[in-house]
């Protein structure tokens, strides 16, 4: 599989992206040669997943810098358009800001910085996956684990490799995965369309279940741990992730199961004190009123369609980044964590 998002330097430069709306029926890559097309691709979820959005943000600045050389004000204006498309995912704005920091050095420097974001992603996620796999191993029974996940936190949510699903990939390579239960993730079915597709490509045993069946699966003893990604993590460890994650956390606590959030350091927003301060994106009601273009509710039905919810830190067994773990009310740096696990 190609990188989820990448830079194509031909013909003045463009962003390439796997079209995640088309999967699993079709694997196709779009070439986005304007900021307008990139903004649209982020808005309609052609590109999605916090780390992938961070990379797309940096690439959007590179695209603007190539299109408007010698006009830094225009580049900054275009960059702000990119950063504002999806407000919950902190990585998007951070990617934009990182690339903008090189703007005074010229377009080539901006492109180089954006490409550095891409190159760092796999190494970061592989390290993150190893650390999260260690945490899940320590928290779970001494046998291959039965894991439950929600939404998509695999390679498609990053430039490559994955966060929550990257930890599953690492555990699978260690022979420590018995099965993964993937929630379908209404209303846009990222779990059914994307996570199930990735698990099949990985060769990991898995079953798909409707979101409402997750608590029942826990009650029936089919789950050892829950592992998810995140789009923003507050300083106190509260984590915003795909809508439905909070309900899973409540069910996991009820059944004495650990939930582990896996995300890179770039997803941790230390300027946001708690989950109460995280802006939650609300999306178009047609995503709920229809399925695959077919109406499923009466026309004009009012809809509440938040893209994310916030899981309080006290419901989580751990929040794991490539550098630190949050649990018991505080962030532990890597050395302290590894002394406790190894």
N, C-alpha and C positions, 0 to 999 in steps of 0.2 A: 504494500500500500504506500502511495506517495505521502509526503507530509500533508497534514490536514490543511495548513496554509503555508504558502511559500512565496518567494520573490522570483519573478522572471524578468531578467534584465534586458530582454530583447524589445525592439520597437519602442524605446523610451521608458520601458519599465511597466510592470503590471503585477498585481497580486493574483496568485492562483489558489483556488480553494476547492476541496472536495465538497460537492453539493449534498449536504446532509439531509435535505428534503427528499432527495430521490431514493435514498437507501431504504430498504434493502433491495428494492426491485431493480435499481440501476446504479452502477458506480460511474460517476462522471465528475469531471473537473472543470470548473469555470475559470475563465480568465477575466479578471476585473481590472479594466484599464483606466477607470476614473474614480474619483472619490465618491461621486453619486452612486456608482454601481457597488462600491464597497459598503457604503452606508446602508443601501438596500439589502445587501447580502447579510449584514449583521442583523438588521431589523427583522428579516423574514426567516432567520435561523438557518440560512445556508451555511453560515459560520456560527458556531455556538460552543459553549464550554469556556470556563473562566481563563485558563492559560491560552487557549486558542484565540480568545478575544484580545488578550494582552498582546499577542503577536500580531493580530490583525490591526490593532491600534497603532503599533509601531510602524507597520507596513503602510498604513493609511497616511501617516506623516511623510514617509518616503515617497509615496505616490504624489502627494501634494507638492513636495519639494521639487520633484522632477517636472511636474506640470507647470509650476510657477517659479522658475528660477529668478532670483533677484527681487522677489516680492514676498518678503518674510511675513508681512501683515496678512496677506492672502493665505499663506501656508498656515499661519496660526489660526485663522478663522476656519479653514477647512479642518484642521486638526480638532478644533472644539466640536465641530459637527460630528466627527467620528466618536469622540469621547462621550458625547451625550446620548448616543443611540440607546444604550441599555444601562440604566443608572445603578442597578444593584451590583453588577460585577465590577469590583474595584480594579481588576487586572486591566480592563480596557483603558481606563484613564491612565493607569501607570505606564502602560505600553506607549501611549501617546506622549506622555511627559518625558519618558526616557529618550525617545527619538527627537523630540523638540529641543532637548538640551544640546544637541549637536547642530542646530540649525544655523548658527552663526558661522560654522565651518564650511557650509555649502551643502548642496544636495547629495554629493557622493558620501560625505560624512554621515548624513542622516540615513542613507541607504545602508551603509556599513553597520551603523548602530542597530537598525531594525533587523538586519541579517544576524547580528550577534545574539539578539533575543531568540531567534529561531534556533541557532546552533546550541545555545545553552539549555534549551528546553528538555531535550532527551536526557542529558546528563543529570539535570535536576530531578527529573521524574524517576529515573532509574534509582537514584539515591533515595528519593522519597519512598519509592516502592519497597526497597529493602528495609528501610526503617519501619514502615507501616506493617510489613509482613512480620517483622520481629515482634511488634506490639501485639498483633493479632494472634501470633503463636503463643505469646506469654499469657494472653487473656483467655484463650480457648482450651478445649480438652486436648490431650496428647494423642491426637489422631488426625487424619485428614479432615478439614473443616467443611461444614455446610454453611455457606455464606449467603446472605440476602443483600441485594443492592437495589438502588432506586435511581432512576434517570440514567444518564450515561456519563461516566467519568473515565472513559478509556482513551485510546489514542485519538479518537475523533474529537475529544474535548480539549486536546492539547495539540502541540505541533506533532508530537509522536509519543508513544509509549503509554501515557495515562497516569492518573492520580489514584483514585479509589480502585479502579479496575487495573491500574498498574500494579497495585499491591496484590490483587488477585493473580495477575500474571506471574509475579515473583513467587507467590506461594505455590502456584501450579508447577513452576519449574523445580521447586523443592519437593514436589510430590505431596503437598499438604492441602490439596483441595479435593473434597469428595464431590461437591456439587455446588452450583450457584443458582439461587432463585432470583430471577430478574423481574422486578415489578414493571408492568407495561408502561406506567407513567403517563397518565392522562393529563391534559387533553391531546398532546401532540405525539405521544407514544415513543418517546426517545428510548425507553427501555426495550420495547418490542422491536422497534425498527433498527436501533443502533447497537444497544448493548448485546442483544441476542445475536446480532450479526457478528460483532467482535468476538464474542465467546465462541461462536462456531468457528471463526477463522483461527482462534487460538487453540481449538481442540479441547476446550474445557467442558466437562459435563454440566449441563444447565437445563433449567425448566423456566418457562415464562408463566407468570401469574398475574391476574388482575390486581390492581392496587389494594382493593378491599379484602383480598385473601391473605395479605401478609400477616396480619395479627393472628389469623387462624392457623397459618403455617407455624408461627411461633408457639402457639398453644398446643399444637400437636407434636411438638418436639422435633420439627424439621429444620431448625435453624440453630447454629452455634454462635453466630455473631452477625451484626449488620455493618456494612462498610459502604460509605458514600463519599462523594466529593463535596465541594463548597464553592460558592461564588463570592462570598465575603465573610471573613471571620473577624469579629470584634475583639478588642483588646482583652476583654474578660472571658473569651473563649466561646461566646455565643456564635452560632454558625448559620448563615443563610444558605439554603440549598433549594433545589426544586421543590415546588409545592407538594406536600405529602410527607416530607422528611420528618417534620415535627410529630405527626401522627405515628410514624414508625418508631421514633424515639420513645414516645409514651408507651407504646406496646412493648418495646424491648425492655424498658424498666419494669413494667408489670410482670414480665416473664423472666426477669433476672438475666437478661442477655446484654452483652456489651455492644454499644454502637461506637464505631470509630470513624471520625471524619479525616480524610486524607487530602491535603492541598499544599501547594508550594507556599513558601514564605511570602511571595508577591500577593497572595490572597488575604493575608493577615493585615488588617487595617488598624494599626495601633492608635490612629487618630479618632477612631470610633469607639467610644467607651463600652457600649453594650449593643445588643441586638435591637433595642428600642430605637436606636439612632440610625438603623439601616433603612434606606429608602427601598421599598418593595415595588418592583415594576408590575403594573397591571396591563394585561394585553387585551387585544380585541375580543369582544364577546363572540364573534363568529367562530372562534376556535372551539368554543363549547357548544354553540347552537347547531353546529354541523360537524359531520365526520366525512373526510375525503370528499368534500364538496356537496354531500347529501344532507339536507336539513334533518336534524334529530330533535328539534324543539319548535314550538309554534313561532312564527315570525314575530320579531319584536320582543321576545322574551328577555327580560332584564338578566344580566349575567354578572357574577363576581368572578373574575379570572386573574387572581394574582399568580405571577410566574414563580414566585418563591415564598417560602416561609422561614421563620427563624427558630432554631432549636436551642433552648437555653443550655449553657455549658453544664449545668448540674445533671442533665439527662445523658450526658456523653461520657463514655469510658475514657476517651482520649481524643484530642485533636492533634494530628501528626503532620509536621512539615519536614522538609529535608534537614532542618537545623534544630528543631525544638519540638517538644510535646507539651500540650496543655492538659493538665489533670489536677485534681485536688486543689483547684482554685488558683493555680499558678503555672507559669511557663517554666519548663525545665529545659535547659540547654542540652546539647547532644551528649556531652561527657557524663552528666548526671544521669540522663536517661539510660545510657548504655551500661553504666555501672549497675543499675537496677535490673537490667534485663539479661545480661550475659554472664 
